[in-house]
Amino acid sequence: MGTERTNQIDAAASAWLIRRDSGSWSAADQACLEEWLNASALNRVAFLRLELAWEDAARLKALGAGVPGDRPPPPGHWNLTPFFDPHGKYPRLGRRRFRFVAAAMLLLAIGVGAYLELARSGELYATPIGGLASVPMADGSQVMLNTDSQIRIALTDTERRVELGHGEAFFEVSKDAARPFVVRAGNKRVIAVGTKFSVRREGNDIEVVVTEGKVRVEHGAAVHGSGVDGSADVFLTPGSIARAGDAGVLVQRKSLPEAEEQLSWRSGVLMFRDQGLGEAAAEFNRYNVRKIVIRDPAVAALKIEGNFRATNVEAFVRLLESGFPVRAETQADQIVLAAK
């Protein structure tokens, strides 16, 4: 099923959930909901996932500012929050706060278990292990957050700044020549005007993948790689994959489809092409609380290929056991792989 169809189902499920908890729910509404749920297993799964996300986000008061307790306003009382006027239509605390609430509602709508908070230095967004989140920015840009990631967004008259604390994010940047789009990750900056690219941060190292437009990577160390002039600033075009660390910046020029494969996580899928099992296990461990552990170098060196659901580590291990000389021992917080 395509991403567009999935988004349509999630949007419909969100609409049903909001309507059900609005305080004007009737028996006829319930019958219509049951009909929609029974029409497809995908509908039911999406609705149940949203209910869980709603409950998780409720504890963080994403919609309950100003209401005591650890739950959002009760059904029929959302307009009592200080974000809205008595008719529940217009923001009372300004456009910035209203955009914050809209972003929170969108995160709930896609059911990813993300959280956010408003802080003096910008808006903070984060995902748990296994979570994905789509974050709309006030300038029209969009951010997709990968598993276990955190960003802080601050918009000024001269700059659009995103601080990547950890993890990975994909940016679709709205054009605004007067305000460059700057992603900070430690002592590195990735700068764009209107483009599409991702930044992944692990400690002080970053990886940048560009799929549209041009971005500039600023780094104080030497630069390595084909087609790079040796200056501290590296310009990346579509298909470029850059890795920047303390030693410098390494740039690979790949085809656009190859670069897009690096970003398959946006649809919840991991794509491996003739990859070592050890590397694949490390990638799965980013998305799952239960970790894959490989102590045998021969097992870690096995080559695998295929597309796998990122959060379904158990299914991945079952496939390994059926197709490779590998046995798995499942423990409380890890799955140990060894040779048969």
Secondary structure, 3 states (H helix, E strand, C coil): CCHHHHHHHHHHHHHHHHHHCCCCCCHHHHHHHHHHHHHCHHHHHHHHHHHHHHHHHHCCCCCCCCCCCCCCCCCCCHHHCCCECCCCCCECCCHHHHHHHHHHHHHHHCCCCCEEEEECCEEEEECCCCCCEEEECCCCCEEEECCCCEEEEEECCCCEEEEEEEEEEEEECCCCCCCCEEEEECCEEEEECCCEEEEEEECCEEEEEEEECCEEEECCCCEEECCCCCCCEEEECCCEEEEEECCEEEEEECCHHHHHHCCHHHHCEEEEEEEEHHHHHHHHHCCCCCEEEECCHHHHCCEEEEEEECCCHHHHHHHHHHHCCEEEEECCCEEEEEEC
